[in-house]
Amino acid sequence: MRPDTRINTDAVSTGLCASGTSSPDAVFALTLAAPTRVRMSTSGSAFDTVLHVQESSCTSSGGFLCDDDGGPGSTSLIDMPLRADTYFIIVDGWGAANSGEYLLEVELSDP
C-alpha cells in the first residue's frame, strides 16, 4: 500500500508553479550535512503531482523550487545540487481535486 494524500489537509500552497495547488499534501524534512545533488521524483503516482521544496521553514512563502509535470506523464521531477541545510519536500496535487496514492523517490549523490 502506498501513502495517500487524501488523508491529509492542504497545509502548504505556493504560487511558484502550478497555481491552484490546493489539494491535500504530504511534507517531508530532508537535512543535508554537505552540498549534495538531490533528485526528487513522483513518477508512479496515481494523480497529477506538484513537487515544492521549501527552505528553512515549511510555510507557503518559503518555497524556492517547484515542478509540475517535469516527470513522466503528469508527475513531477526536481534534480539539482543543494547546499547544506534543512529542506521540506512537499508532494502536492495540481488544483483542488488531485490527490491520492503517491510515490516519492529521493536520490542523493555528489554535486
N, C-alpha and C positions, 0 to 999 in steps of 0.2 A: 504494500500500500504506500502510495506517495503522499507527501504532505499536501495540504489543501488550503488555499487561501480563503475559501468560503467560510471557514470558521473564525476568521479574523475580522478586524474593522479596517477602515481606511484611515490609518494613523498619520500617513505621510503623503503629501502631494506636492509636486513641483511643477513649474512651468518651463523647465529646461527643454523638454521634448514631450511629445505625446500629450498635448494639452487635454485636460479632462481625465487625468488618471485618478479617478475617484472610486476605483474598485478596492476591495479588501486587499491588504498587502501583508507580506512577511518580511521581517527585518532580522539581519544577521550582523554581528560585530566581527570585524577582522582587524587584528593588531599585527602590524609588521614591525619587526625589530631593526630591519635594514631595508634599503631600497630593493624593491622586488618587482618583477614583471608579473602582473595578475591578469589571468584570463577568466572571465565570468560568462557563463552561457546558460540559457534556459532551454536549449534545444531538447525536444522530447516532452515539453509541457503541453497540456491539453487546452490551452487558451492563448489569446493574443497578449503576450507578456511585454512589460516595460521594465528595464533594469535602471535603477537610480543608485548612485554612490554618493553618500554624504560624508563630509569630513568633519571630524572632531565632535559634532553633535548631531543627533538624529532629529532634525527639525525640518519643516517644509522649506525653510530658507537656507539650509546648509548644503544644498546639492551643488556638485560641480561636475559630475559625469552623468550622462543619461543615454540610453539607447532604446529605440523602438524599432523592431523588425530588422535588426542588423544580422540576425542569425537565420537559420533555415526557416522558410515559411514566415510565420508571424511571431517567431521567438526573438530573443534579444542576445546581443553579444558585445562585451566590452573587453578589449585586450590592450593593455598599456602598462608602462612602468609607473609605479607609485613610490613615493618616498616613505621612510619610516614614520608611522603614525597609526592612529586607530581610525578605521573607516566603517561605515554602516552600509551594507548592501541591502537594497530593498527590491523585492520581487513584487511588482505591481501588475495591474491589468489595464489595457487601454480602455478608456471610457468608464462608465459606471457598471457595466454588465459583464465584464471579462474577469472571471475568477475561476478557480478550480484546482485540480491537481497540477503540480509543477515539479520540475526537476531543475535544481541549481547545481551546476558544476563549477568549482573554483580551482584553478590550477595555478601554482606558484612556481616561478623559475627565476634564474639570474636575469637582471635587467638588460 
